[in-house]
Structure formats: structure tokens, C-alpha cells
Amino acid sequence: MIELTNLKKNFGKQNLFSVDHLVLPNTGLVVLKGENGSGKTTLLNILSFLDPSFEGEYKYNGKDVRSLKDKERAKIRRNDIAYVF
């Protein structure tokens, strides 16, 4: 399960997006929909551990992703997280 709390992504002083609270299940399909420039790809990059520069809390299966080692992140990306453009 993915849980985001008070997640924010800034570019300089500009806030790209923020998420107060979002829980995504372990199984199933999740669709992100929004206008161009609304932060969909940026959010996907954060969720797949490709962009570590964010504020707030991101827990993957109850564990803070910032505490994961590179090998753990790579294994999760390889086995659990995938997205299609």
C-alpha cells in the first residue's frame, strides 16, 4: 500500500502540486487524470522512487521510503511498481 501525507513538490518557489492525504491499494488499477502541467508525471516519478526531492511523508507498505536502501527501491520498482504513459 502507498500512503502519502502532506506531500508537496516545489520547483524553486513555485508549488507544482500538493497532496493532503492519499492511499493507494496494493492491487488494482489507479488512473491519474489531469490537465497538462498538473504534475501527473512528477507524481509518478516520486511514487516510483525516481524523484526523491519532495516534502512530506511517503510510506510504501508502512515503511518510509526515505529509509529504503537503493537495492530495496530497485527491487520494488522491478517487482511491484509499473506505469504506462
PyMOL Python script that loads the backbone (N, CA, C, O; Angstrom):
from pymol import cmd

cmd.read_pdbstr("""\
ATOM      1  N   MET A   1       0.841  -1.174   0.000  1.00  0.00           N
ATOM      2  CA  MET A   1       0.000   0.000   0.000  1.00  0.00           C
ATOM      3  C   MET A   1       0.887   1.239   0.000  1.00  0.00           C
ATOM      4  O   MET A   1       1.928   1.279   0.655  1.00  0.00           O
ATOM      5  N   ILE A   2       0.464   2.217  -0.727  1.00  0.00           N
ATOM      6  CA  ILE A   2       1.156   3.507  -0.777  1.00  0.00           C
ATOM      7  C   ILE A   2       0.314   4.520  -0.020  1.00  0.00           C
ATOM      8  O   ILE A   2      -0.890   4.638  -0.246  1.00  0.00           O
ATOM      9  N   GLU A   3       0.955   5.244   0.875  1.00  0.00           N
ATOM     10  CA  GLU A   3       0.266   6.282   1.623  1.00  0.00           C
ATOM     11  C   GLU A   3       1.082   7.574   1.563  1.00  0.00           C
ATOM     12  O   GLU A   3       2.255   7.606   1.933  1.00  0.00           O
ATOM     13  N   LEU A   4       0.442   8.618   1.094  1.00  0.00           N
ATOM     14  CA  LEU A   4       1.065   9.940   1.007  1.00  0.00           C
ATOM     15  C   LEU A   4       0.368  10.874   1.980  1.00  0.00           C
ATOM     16  O   LEU A   4      -0.860  10.918   2.043  1.00  0.00           O
ATOM     17  N   THR A   5       1.153  11.614   2.730  1.00  0.00           N
ATOM     18  CA  THR A   5       0.605  12.574   3.685  1.00  0.00           C
ATOM     19  C   THR A   5       1.371  13.880   3.563  1.00  0.00           C
ATOM     20  O   THR A   5       2.596  13.909   3.678  1.00  0.00           O
ATOM     21  N   ASN A   6       0.639  14.958   3.329  1.00  0.00           N
ATOM     22  CA  ASN A   6       1.227  16.295   3.201  1.00  0.00           C
ATOM     23  C   ASN A   6       2.381  16.321   2.197  1.00  0.00           C
ATOM     24  O   ASN A   6       3.399  16.973   2.432  1.00  0.00           O
ATOM     25  N   LEU A   7       2.219  15.620   1.094  1.00  0.00           N
ATOM     26  CA  LEU A   7       3.256  15.559   0.064  1.00  0.00           C
ATOM     27  C   LEU A   7       3.221  16.831  -0.766  1.00  0.00           C
ATOM     28  O   LEU A   7       2.160  17.254  -1.226  1.00  0.00           O
ATOM     29  N   LYS A   8       4.379  17.435  -0.954  1.00  0.00           N
ATOM     30  CA  LYS A   8       4.496  18.660  -1.758  1.00  0.00           C
ATOM     31  C   LYS A   8       5.723  18.560  -2.632  1.00  0.00           C
ATOM     32  O   LYS A   8       6.747  17.998  -2.242  1.00  0.00           O
ATOM     33  N   LYS A   9       5.603  19.107  -3.803  1.00  0.00           N
ATOM     34  CA  LYS A   9       6.737  19.183  -4.726  1.00  0.00           C
ATOM     35  C   LYS A   9       6.827  20.626  -5.198  1.00  0.00           C
ATOM     36  O   LYS A   9       5.878  21.178  -5.754  1.00  0.00           O
ATOM     37  N   ASN A  10       7.978  21.216  -4.965  1.00  0.00           N
ATOM     38  CA  ASN A  10       8.212  22.599  -5.353  1.00  0.00           C
ATOM     39  C   ASN A  10       9.313  22.666  -6.397  1.00  0.00           C
ATOM     40  O   ASN A  10      10.210  21.823  -6.439  1.00  0.00           O
ATOM     41  N   PHE A  11       9.225  23.669  -7.220  1.00  0.00           N
ATOM     42  CA  PHE A  11      10.294  23.997  -8.160  1.00  0.00           C
ATOM     43  C   PHE A  11      10.651  25.442  -7.886  1.00  0.00           C
ATOM     44  O   PHE A  11       9.951  26.362  -8.310  1.00  0.00           O
ATOM     45  N   GLY A  12      11.754  25.633  -7.170  1.00  0.00           N
ATOM     46  CA  GLY A  12      12.064  26.978  -6.693  1.00  0.00           C
ATOM     47  C   GLY A  12      11.009  27.385  -5.685  1.00  0.00           C
ATOM     48  O   GLY A  12      10.748  26.660  -4.725  1.00  0.00           O
ATOM     49  N   LYS A  13      10.406  28.532  -5.898  1.00  0.00           N
ATOM     50  CA  LYS A  13       9.343  28.998  -5.006  1.00  0.00           C
ATOM     51  C   LYS A  13       7.961  28.563  -5.485  1.00  0.00           C
ATOM     52  O   LYS A  13       6.970  28.764  -4.783  1.00  0.00           O
ATOM     53  N   GLN A  14       7.891  27.971  -6.669  1.00  0.00           N
ATOM     54  CA  GLN A  14       6.609  27.567  -7.234  1.00  0.00           C
ATOM     55  C   GLN A  14       6.204  26.176  -6.739  1.00  0.00           C
ATOM     56  O   GLN A  14       6.986  25.229  -6.824  1.00  0.00           O
ATOM     57  N   ASN A  15       4.993  26.061  -6.229  1.00  0.00           N
ATOM     58  CA  ASN A  15       4.450  24.783  -5.788  1.00  0.00           C
ATOM     59  C   ASN A  15       3.883  24.071  -7.010  1.00  0.00           C
ATOM     60  O   ASN A  15       2.933  24.556  -7.624  1.00  0.00           O
ATOM     61  N   LEU A  16       4.461  22.917  -7.370  1.00  0.00           N
ATOM     62  CA  LEU A  16       3.985  22.166  -8.524  1.00  0.00           C
ATOM     63  C   LEU A  16       2.698  21.421  -8.206  1.00  0.00           C
ATOM     64  O   LEU A  16       1.775  21.406  -9.021  1.00  0.00           O
ATOM     65  N   PHE A  17       2.624  20.810  -7.045  1.00  0.00           N
ATOM     66  CA  PHE A  17       1.400  20.168  -6.588  1.00  0.00           C
ATOM     67  C   PHE A  17       1.539  19.807  -5.123  1.00  0.00           C
ATOM     68  O   PHE A  17       2.634  19.811  -4.562  1.00  0.00           O
ATOM     69  N   SER A  18       0.404  19.496  -4.519  1.00  0.00           N
ATOM     70  CA  SER A  18       0.414  19.027  -3.140  1.00  0.00           C
ATOM     71  C   SER A  18      -0.709  18.008  -2.967  1.00  0.00           C
ATOM     72  O   SER A  18      -1.748  18.082  -3.623  1.00  0.00           O
ATOM     73  N   VAL A  19      -0.473  17.066  -2.077  1.00  0.00           N
ATOM     74  CA  VAL A  19      -1.438  16.018  -1.763  1.00  0.00           C
ATOM     75  C   VAL A  19      -1.592  15.996  -0.252  1.00  0.00           C
ATOM     76  O   VAL A  19      -0.627  15.736   0.467  1.00  0.00           O
ATOM     77  N   ASP A  20      -2.795  16.267   0.237  1.00  0.00           N
ATOM     78  CA  ASP A  20      -3.018  16.243   1.683  1.00  0.00           C
ATOM     79  C   ASP A  20      -2.928  14.821   2.219  1.00  0.00           C
ATOM     80  O   ASP A  20      -2.160  14.547   3.141  1.00  0.00           O
ATOM     81  N   HIS A  21      -3.710  13.920   1.642  1.00  0.00           N
ATOM     82  CA  HIS A  21      -3.682  12.524   2.083  1.00  0.00           C
ATOM     83  C   HIS A  21      -4.212  11.660   0.945  1.00  0.00           C
ATOM     84  O   HIS A  21      -5.283  11.925   0.399  1.00  0.00           O
ATOM     85  N   LEU A  22      -3.455  10.630   0.597  1.00  0.00           N
ATOM     86  CA  LEU A  22      -3.849   9.719  -0.480  1.00  0.00           C
ATOM     87  C   LEU A  22      -3.364   8.324  -0.128  1.00  0.00           C
ATOM     88  O   LEU A  22      -2.207   8.139   0.250  1.00  0.00           O
ATOM     89  N   VAL A  23      -4.248   7.343  -0.252  1.00  0.00           N
ATOM     90  CA  VAL A  23      -3.898   5.951  -0.016  1.00  0.00           C
ATOM     91  C   VAL A  23      -4.207   5.179  -1.296  1.00  0.00           C
ATOM     92  O   VAL A  23      -5.320   5.233  -1.819  1.00  0.00           O
ATOM     93  N   LEU A  24      -3.195   4.458  -1.790  1.00  0.00           N
ATOM     94  CA  LEU A  24      -3.351   3.625  -2.980  1.00  0.00           C
ATOM     95  C   LEU A  24      -3.209   2.166  -2.573  1.00  0.00           C
ATOM     96  O   LEU A  24      -2.293   1.826  -1.825  1.00  0.00           O
ATOM     97  N   PRO A  25      -4.100   1.293  -3.050  1.00  0.00           N
ATOM     98  CA  PRO A  25      -4.056  -0.116  -2.638  1.00  0.00           C
ATOM     99  C   PRO A  25      -2.898  -0.874  -3.269  1.00  0.00           C
ATOM    100  O   PRO A  25      -2.284  -0.410  -4.230  1.00  0.00           O
ATOM    101  N   ASN A  26      -2.609  -2.048  -2.714  1.00  0.00           N
ATOM    102  CA  ASN A  26      -1.552  -2.910  -3.246  1.00  0.00           C
ATOM    103  C   ASN A  26      -1.906  -3.493  -4.600  1.00  0.00           C
ATOM    104  O   ASN A  26      -1.021  -3.726  -5.425  1.00  0.00           O
ATOM    105  N   THR A  27      -3.166  -3.727  -4.837  1.00  0.00           N
ATOM    106  CA  THR A  27      -3.579  -4.336  -6.095  1.00  0.00           C
ATOM    107  C   THR A  27      -4.587  -3.447  -6.796  1.00  0.00           C
ATOM    108  O   THR A  27      -5.197  -2.564  -6.192  1.00  0.00           O
ATOM    109  N   GLY A  28      -4.744  -3.699  -8.070  1.00  0.00           N
ATOM    110  CA  GLY A  28      -5.735  -2.955  -8.829  1.00  0.00           C
ATOM    111  C   GLY A  28      -5.104  -1.960  -9.763  1.00  0.00           C
ATOM    112  O   GLY A  28      -3.894  -1.958  -9.987  1.00  0.00           O
ATOM    113  N   LEU A  29      -5.932  -1.134 -10.289  1.00  0.00           N
ATOM    114  CA  LEU A  29      -5.543  -0.145 -11.281  1.00  0.00           C
ATOM    115  C   LEU A  29      -5.871   1.242 -10.758  1.00  0.00           C
ATOM    116  O   LEU A  29      -6.967   1.485 -10.252  1.00  0.00           O
ATOM    117  N   VAL A  30      -4.924   2.137 -10.881  1.00  0.00           N
ATOM    118  CA  VAL A  30      -5.133   3.527 -10.490  1.00  0.00           C
ATOM    119  C   VAL A  30      -4.888   4.386 -11.713  1.00  0.00           C
ATOM    120  O   VAL A  30      -3.890   4.209 -12.412  1.00  0.00           O
ATOM    121  N   VAL A  31      -5.790   5.310 -11.974  1.00  0.00           N
ATOM    122  CA  VAL A  31      -5.673   6.192 -13.130  1.00  0.00           C
ATOM    123  C   VAL A  31      -5.473   7.615 -12.637  1.00  0.00           C
ATOM    124  O   VAL A  31      -6.223   8.098 -11.789  1.00  0.00           O
ATOM    125  N   LEU A  32      -4.459   8.283 -13.171  1.00  0.00           N
ATOM    126  CA  LEU A  32      -4.245   9.704 -12.889  1.00  0.00           C
ATOM    127  C   LEU A  32      -4.716  10.483 -14.091  1.00  0.00           C
ATOM    128  O   LEU A  32      -4.327  10.198 -15.224  1.00  0.00           O
ATOM    129  N   LYS A  33      -5.539  11.449 -13.846  1.00  0.00           N
ATOM    130  CA  LYS A  33      -6.095  12.251 -14.932  1.00  0.00           C
ATOM    131  C   LYS A  33      -5.969  13.721 -14.554  1.00  0.00           C
ATOM    132  O   LYS A  33      -6.224  14.106 -13.413  1.00  0.00           O
ATOM    133  N   GLY A  34      -5.577  14.526 -15.517  1.00  0.00           N
ATOM    134  CA  GLY A  34      -5.467  15.949 -15.250  1.00  0.00           C
ATOM    135  C   GLY A  34      -4.953  16.690 -16.461  1.00  0.00           C
ATOM    136  O   GLY A  34      -4.529  16.089 -17.448  1.00  0.00           O
ATOM    137  N   GLU A  35      -4.996  17.982 -16.370  1.00  0.00           N
ATOM    138  CA  GLU A  35      -4.550  18.840 -17.464  1.00  0.00           C
ATOM    139  C   GLU A  35      -3.037  18.780 -17.607  1.00  0.00           C
ATOM    140  O   GLU A  35      -2.326  18.363 -16.692  1.00  0.00           O
ATOM    141  N   ASN A  36      -2.560  19.203 -18.769  1.00  0.00           N
ATOM    142  CA  ASN A  36      -1.118  19.310 -18.987  1.00  0.00           C
ATOM    143  C   ASN A  36      -0.519  20.211 -17.916  1.00  0.00           C
ATOM    144  O   ASN A  36      -1.062  21.268 -17.593  1.00  0.00           O
ATOM    145  N   GLY A  37       0.611  19.771 -17.373  1.00  0.00           N
ATOM    146  CA  GLY A  37       1.308  20.587 -16.387  1.00  0.00           C
ATOM    147  C   GLY A  37       0.744  20.501 -14.986  1.00  0.00           C
ATOM    148  O   GLY A  37       1.124  21.293 -14.124  1.00  0.00           O
ATOM    149  N   SER A  38      -0.157  19.556 -14.734  1.00  0.00           N
ATOM    150  CA  SER A  38      -0.767  19.470 -13.404  1.00  0.00           C
ATOM    151  C   SER A  38       0.042  18.626 -12.423  1.00  0.00           C
ATOM    152  O   SER A  38      -0.302  18.560 -11.243  1.00  0.00           O
ATOM    153  N   GLY A  39       1.127  17.972 -12.898  1.00  0.00           N
ATOM    154  CA  GLY A  39       2.015  17.245 -12.002  1.00  0.00           C
ATOM    155  C   GLY A  39       1.867  15.735 -12.026  1.00  0.00           C
ATOM    156  O   GLY A  39       2.397  15.055 -11.147  1.00  0.00           O
ATOM    157  N   LYS A  40       1.161  15.194 -13.007  1.00  0.00           N
ATOM    158  CA  LYS A  40       0.956  13.739 -13.074  1.00  0.00           C
ATOM    159  C   LYS A  40       2.273  12.978 -13.191  1.00  0.00           C
ATOM    160  O   LYS A  40       2.518  12.047 -12.423  1.00  0.00           O
ATOM    161  N   THR A  41       3.109  13.358 -14.128  1.00  0.00           N
ATOM    162  CA  THR A  41       4.387  12.672 -14.324  1.00  0.00           C
ATOM    163  C   THR A  41       5.305  12.878 -13.131  1.00  0.00           C
ATOM    164  O   THR A  41       6.015  11.955 -12.731  1.00  0.00           O
ATOM    165  N   THR A  42       5.301  14.051 -12.569  1.00  0.00           N
ATOM    166  CA  THR A  42       6.110  14.318 -11.382  1.00  0.00           C
ATOM    167  C   THR A  42       5.678  13.415 -10.237  1.00  0.00           C
ATOM    168  O   THR A  42       6.524  12.860  -9.535  1.00  0.00           O
ATOM    169  N   LEU A  43       4.372  13.260 -10.037  1.00  0.00           N
ATOM    170  CA  LEU A  43       3.879  12.371  -9.002  1.00  0.00           C
ATOM    171  C   LEU A  43       4.289  10.930  -9.279  1.00  0.00           C
ATOM    172  O   LEU A  43       4.701  10.222  -8.360  1.00  0.00           O
ATOM    173  N   LEU A  44       4.185  10.487 -10.517  1.00  0.00           N
ATOM    174  CA  LEU A  44       4.599   9.130 -10.866  1.00  0.00           C
ATOM    175  C   LEU A  44       6.090   8.924 -10.613  1.00  0.00           C
ATOM    176  O   LEU A  44       6.501   7.856 -10.158  1.00  0.00           O
ATOM    177  N   ASN A  45       6.892   9.928 -10.901  1.00  0.00           N
ATOM    178  CA  ASN A  45       8.332   9.830 -10.638  1.00  0.00           C
ATOM    179  C   ASN A  45       8.621   9.703  -9.141  1.00  0.00           C
ATOM    180  O   ASN A  45       9.527   8.974  -8.739  1.00  0.00           O
ATOM    181  N   ILE A  46       7.858  10.406  -8.334  1.00  0.00           N
ATOM    182  CA  ILE A  46       8.011  10.286  -6.882  1.00  0.00           C
ATOM    183  C   ILE A  46       7.567   8.902  -6.424  1.00  0.00           C
ATOM    184  O   ILE A  46       8.261   8.250  -5.644  1.00  0.00           O
ATOM    185  N   LEU A  47       6.407   8.455  -6.910  1.00  0.00           N
ATOM    186  CA  LEU A  47       5.868   7.155  -6.499  1.00  0.00           C
ATOM    187  C   LEU A  47       6.777   6.000  -6.888  1.00  0.00           C
ATOM    188  O   LEU A  47       6.811   4.979  -6.202  1.00  0.00           O
ATOM    189  N   SER A  48       7.517   6.154  -7.985  1.00  0.00           N
ATOM    190  CA  SER A  48       8.405   5.082  -8.440  1.00  0.00           C
ATOM    191  C   SER A  48       9.846   5.285  -7.973  1.00  0.00           C
ATOM    192  O   SER A  48      10.761   4.643  -8.488  1.00  0.00           O
ATOM    193  N   PHE A  49      10.051   6.173  -7.004  1.00  0.00           N
ATOM    194  CA  PHE A  49      11.347   6.425  -6.368  1.00  0.00           C
ATOM    195  C   PHE A  49      12.373   7.059  -7.309  1.00  0.00           C
ATOM    196  O   PHE A  49      13.572   6.994  -7.039  1.00  0.00           O
ATOM    197  N   LEU A  50      11.931   7.659  -8.389  1.00  0.00           N
ATOM    198  CA  LEU A  50      12.866   8.297  -9.315  1.00  0.00           C
ATOM    199  C   LEU A  50      13.151   9.745  -8.937  1.00  0.00           C
ATOM    200  O   LEU A  50      14.157  10.308  -9.370  1.00  0.00           O
ATOM    201  N   ASP A  51      12.286  10.351  -8.142  1.00  0.00           N
ATOM    202  CA  ASP A  51      12.457  11.744  -7.720  1.00  0.00           C
ATOM    203  C   ASP A  51      12.354  11.819  -6.202  1.00  0.00           C
ATOM    204  O   ASP A  51      11.249  11.836  -5.660  1.00  0.00           O
ATOM    205  N   PRO A  52      13.490  11.864  -5.508  1.00  0.00           N
ATOM    206  CA  PRO A  52      13.462  11.890  -4.044  1.00  0.00           C
ATOM    207  C   PRO A  52      13.288  13.280  -3.435  1.00  0.00           C
ATOM    208  O   PRO A  52      13.221  13.411  -2.213  1.00  0.00           O
ATOM    209  N   SER A  53      13.215  14.312  -4.264  1.00  0.00           N
ATOM    210  CA  SER A  53      13.174  15.681  -3.737  1.00  0.00           C
ATOM    211  C   SER A  53      11.727  16.157  -3.581  1.00  0.00           C
ATOM    212  O   SER A  53      11.181  16.845  -4.444  1.00  0.00           O
ATOM    213  N   PHE A  54      11.136  15.774  -2.472  1.00  0.00           N
ATOM    214  CA  PHE A  54       9.771  16.192  -2.161  1.00  0.00           C
ATOM    215  C   PHE A  54       9.669  16.428  -0.672  1.00  0.00           C
ATOM    216  O   PHE A  54      10.511  15.971   0.102  1.00  0.00           O
ATOM    217  N   GLU A  55       8.641  17.139  -0.280  1.00  0.00           N
ATOM    218  CA  GLU A  55       8.361  17.362   1.139  1.00  0.00           C
ATOM    219  C   GLU A  55       7.190  16.475   1.528  1.00  0.00           C
ATOM    220  O   GLU A  55       6.358  16.132   0.688  1.00  0.00           O
ATOM    221  N   GLY A  56       7.125  16.109   2.781  1.00  0.00           N
ATOM    222  CA  GLY A  56       6.006  15.323   3.266  1.00  0.00           C
ATOM    223  C   GLY A  56       6.401  13.886   3.503  1.00  0.00           C
ATOM    224  O   GLY A  56       7.583  13.544   3.552  1.00  0.00           O
ATOM    225  N   GLU A  57       5.396  13.058   3.647  1.00  0.00           N
ATOM    226  CA  GLU A  57       5.611  11.666   4.018  1.00  0.00           C
ATOM    227  C   GLU A  57       5.105  10.735   2.925  1.00  0.00           C
ATOM    228  O   GLU A  57       3.986  10.885   2.433  1.00  0.00           O
ATOM    229  N   TYR A  58       5.933   9.783   2.558  1.00  0.00           N
ATOM    230  CA  TYR A  58       5.588   8.760   1.581  1.00  0.00           C
ATOM    231  C   TYR A  58       5.934   7.416   2.196  1.00  0.00           C
ATOM    232  O   TYR A  58       7.103   7.107   2.429  1.00  0.00           O
ATOM    233  N   LYS A  59       4.906   6.622   2.455  1.00  0.00           N
ATOM    234  CA  LYS A  59       5.109   5.296   3.034  1.00  0.00           C
ATOM    235  C   LYS A  59       4.718   4.242   2.004  1.00  0.00           C
ATOM    236  O   LYS A  59       3.663   4.318   1.375  1.00  0.00           O
ATOM    237  N   TYR A  60       5.591   3.268   1.854  1.00  0.00           N
ATOM    238  CA  TYR A  60       5.329   2.124   0.987  1.00  0.00           C
ATOM    239  C   TYR A  60       5.252   0.888   1.877  1.00  0.00           C
ATOM    240  O   TYR A  60       6.239   0.501   2.502  1.00  0.00           O
ATOM    241  N   ASN A  61       4.080   0.280   1.928  1.00  0.00           N
ATOM    242  CA  ASN A  61       3.832  -0.859   2.823  1.00  0.00           C
ATOM    243  C   ASN A  61       4.238  -0.541   4.266  1.00  0.00           C
ATOM    244  O   ASN A  61       4.847  -1.362   4.952  1.00  0.00           O
ATOM    245  N   GLY A  62       3.888   0.660   4.703  1.00  0.00           N
ATOM    246  CA  GLY A  62       4.119   1.066   6.084  1.00  0.00           C
ATOM    247  C   GLY A  62       5.505   1.575   6.399  1.00  0.00           C
ATOM    248  O   GLY A  62       5.769   1.988   7.529  1.00  0.00           O
ATOM    249  N   LYS A  63       6.405   1.554   5.417  1.00  0.00           N
ATOM    250  CA  LYS A  63       7.784   1.976   5.649  1.00  0.00           C
ATOM    251  C   LYS A  63       8.070   3.275   4.903  1.00  0.00           C
ATOM    252  O   LYS A  63       7.734   3.415   3.727  1.00  0.00           O
ATOM    253  N   ASP A  64       8.694   4.222   5.599  1.00  0.00           N
ATOM    254  CA  ASP A  64       9.056   5.497   4.974  1.00  0.00           C
ATOM    255  C   ASP A  64      10.064   5.227   3.853  1.00  0.00           C
ATOM    256  O   ASP A  64      11.091   4.590   4.087  1.00  0.00           O
ATOM    257  N   VAL A  65       9.781   5.702   2.647  1.00  0.00           N
ATOM    258  CA  VAL A  65      10.641   5.393   1.501  1.00  0.00           C
ATOM    259  C   VAL A  65      12.025   6.007   1.642  1.00  0.00           C
ATOM    260  O   VAL A  65      12.977   5.531   1.022  1.00  0.00           O
ATOM    261  N   ARG A  66      12.151   7.038   2.435  1.00  0.00           N
ATOM    262  CA  ARG A  66      13.467   7.649   2.617  1.00  0.00           C
ATOM    263  C   ARG A  66      14.412   6.734   3.396  1.00  0.00           C
ATOM    264  O   ARG A  66      15.630   6.905   3.346  1.00  0.00           O
ATOM    265  N   SER A  67      13.849   5.765   4.114  1.00  0.00           N
ATOM    266  CA  SER A  67      14.692   4.837   4.869  1.00  0.00           C
ATOM    267  C   SER A  67      15.088   3.611   4.037  1.00  0.00           C
ATOM    268  O   SER A  67      15.890   2.795   4.490  1.00  0.00           O
ATOM    269  N   LEU A  68      14.537   3.476   2.833  1.00  0.00           N
ATOM    270  CA  LEU A  68      14.867   2.336   1.978  1.00  0.00           C
ATOM    271  C   LEU A  68      16.246   2.517   1.349  1.00  0.00           C
ATOM    272  O   LEU A  68      16.634   3.627   0.985  1.00  0.00           O
ATOM    273  N   LYS A  69      16.968   1.427   1.229  1.00  0.00           N
ATOM    274  CA  LYS A  69      18.259   1.452   0.548  1.00  0.00           C
ATOM    275  C   LYS A  69      18.026   1.367  -0.954  1.00  0.00           C
ATOM    276  O   LYS A  69      16.952   0.962  -1.398  1.00  0.00           O
ATOM    277  N   ASP A  70      19.029   1.746  -1.732  1.00  0.00           N
ATOM    278  CA  ASP A  70      18.897   1.742  -3.184  1.00  0.00           C
ATOM    279  C   ASP A  70      18.493   0.375  -3.728  1.00  0.00           C
ATOM    280  O   ASP A  70      17.679   0.289  -4.647  1.00  0.00           O
ATOM    281  N   LYS A  71      19.054  -0.688  -3.170  1.00  0.00           N
ATOM    282  CA  LYS A  71      18.715  -2.041  -3.636  1.00  0.00           C
ATOM    283  C   LYS A  71      17.256  -2.373  -3.346  1.00  0.00           C
ATOM    284  O   LYS A  71      16.599  -3.035  -4.149  1.00  0.00           O
ATOM    285  N   GLU A  72      16.748  -1.918  -2.204  1.00  0.00           N
ATOM    286  CA  GLU A  72      15.343  -2.153  -1.863  1.00  0.00           C
ATOM    287  C   GLU A  72      14.423  -1.408  -2.827  1.00  0.00           C
ATOM    288  O   GLU A  72      13.419  -1.952  -3.286  1.00  0.00           O
ATOM    289  N   ARG A  73      14.774  -0.169  -3.128  1.00  0.00           N
ATOM    290  CA  ARG A  73      13.978   0.620  -4.081  1.00  0.00           C
ATOM    291  C   ARG A  73      13.972  -0.029  -5.457  1.00  0.00           C
ATOM    292  O   ARG A  73      12.928  -0.115  -6.104  1.00  0.00           O
ATOM    293  N   ALA A  74      15.133  -0.485  -5.901  1.00  0.00           N
ATOM    294  CA  ALA A  74      15.232  -1.121  -7.217  1.00  0.00           C
ATOM    295  C   ALA A  74      14.383  -2.389  -7.263  1.00  0.00           C
ATOM    296  O   ALA A  74      13.720  -2.653  -8.266  1.00  0.00           O
ATOM    297  N   LYS A  75      14.397  -3.164  -6.201  1.00  0.00           N
ATOM    298  CA  LYS A  75      13.605  -4.395  -6.161  1.00  0.00           C
ATOM    299  C   LYS A  75      12.111  -4.079  -6.219  1.00  0.00           C
ATOM    300  O   LYS A  75      11.362  -4.765  -6.915  1.00  0.00           O
ATOM    301  N   ILE A  76      11.678  -3.062  -5.505  1.00  0.00           N
ATOM    302  CA  ILE A  76      10.269  -2.664  -5.522  1.00  0.00           C
ATOM    303  C   ILE A  76       9.875  -2.178  -6.916  1.00  0.00           C
ATOM    304  O   ILE A  76       8.815  -2.542  -7.425  1.00  0.00           O
ATOM    305  N   ARG A  77      10.721  -1.363  -7.529  1.00  0.00           N
ATOM    306  CA  ARG A  77      10.435  -0.882  -8.895  1.00  0.00           C
ATOM    307  C   ARG A  77      10.331  -2.059  -9.856  1.00  0.00           C
ATOM    308  O   ARG A  77       9.441  -2.096 -10.706  1.00  0.00           O
ATOM    309  N   ARG A  78      11.224  -3.003  -9.722  1.00  0.00           N
ATOM    310  CA  ARG A  78      11.263  -4.157 -10.631  1.00  0.00           C
ATOM    311  C   ARG A  78      10.051  -5.067 -10.456  1.00  0.00           C
ATOM    312  O   ARG A  78       9.518  -5.589 -11.435  1.00  0.00           O
ATOM    313  N   ASN A  79       9.613  -5.258  -9.202  1.00  0.00           N
ATOM    314  CA  ASN A  79       8.579  -6.263  -8.929  1.00  0.00           C
ATOM    315  C   ASN A  79       7.193  -5.708  -8.659  1.00  0.00           C
ATOM    316  O   ASN A  79       6.203  -6.400  -8.896  1.00  0.00           O
ATOM    317  N   ASP A  80       7.092  -4.473  -8.167  1.00  0.00           N
ATOM    318  CA  ASP A  80       5.796  -4.009  -7.664  1.00  0.00           C
ATOM    319  C   ASP A  80       5.218  -2.780  -8.345  1.00  0.00           C
ATOM    320  O   ASP A  80       3.997  -2.648  -8.432  1.00  0.00           O
ATOM    321  N   ILE A  81       6.053  -1.889  -8.824  1.00  0.00           N
ATOM    322  CA  ILE A  81       5.541  -0.606  -9.342  1.00  0.00           C
ATOM    323  C   ILE A  81       5.807  -0.525 -10.830  1.00  0.00           C
ATOM    324  O   ILE A  81       6.935  -0.718 -11.283  1.00  0.00           O
ATOM    325  N   ALA A  82       4.762  -0.239 -11.588  1.00  0.00           N
ATOM    326  CA  ALA A  82       4.899  -0.049 -13.029  1.00  0.00           C
ATOM    327  C   ALA A  82       3.874   0.973 -13.471  1.00  0.00           C
ATOM    328  O   ALA A  82       2.789   1.065 -12.896  1.00  0.00           O
ATOM    329  N   TYR A  83       4.211   1.729 -14.477  1.00  0.00           N
ATOM    330  CA  TYR A  83       3.194   2.623 -15.040  1.00  0.00           C
ATOM    331  C   TYR A  83       3.395   2.738 -16.548  1.00  0.00           C
ATOM    332  O   TYR A  83       4.499   2.586 -17.070  1.00  0.00           O
ATOM    333  N   VAL A  84       2.285   3.011 -17.220  1.00  0.00           N
ATOM    334  CA  VAL A  84       2.264   3.115 -18.680  1.00  0.00           C
ATOM    335  C   VAL A  84       1.770   4.517 -19.020  1.00  0.00           C
ATOM    336  O   VAL A  84       0.773   4.991 -18.477  1.00  0.00           O
ATOM    337  N   PHE A  85       2.492   5.168 -19.932  1.00  0.00           N
ATOM    338  CA  PHE A  85       2.071   6.509 -20.359  1.00  0.00           C
ATOM    339  C   PHE A  85       0.947   6.398 -21.369  1.00  0.00           C
ATOM    340  O   PHE A  85       0.449   7.414 -21.854  1.00  0.00           O
TER     341      PHE A  85
END
""", "prot")
cmd.dss("prot")
cmd.show_as("cartoon", "prot")
cmd.util.cbc("prot")
cmd.orient("prot")
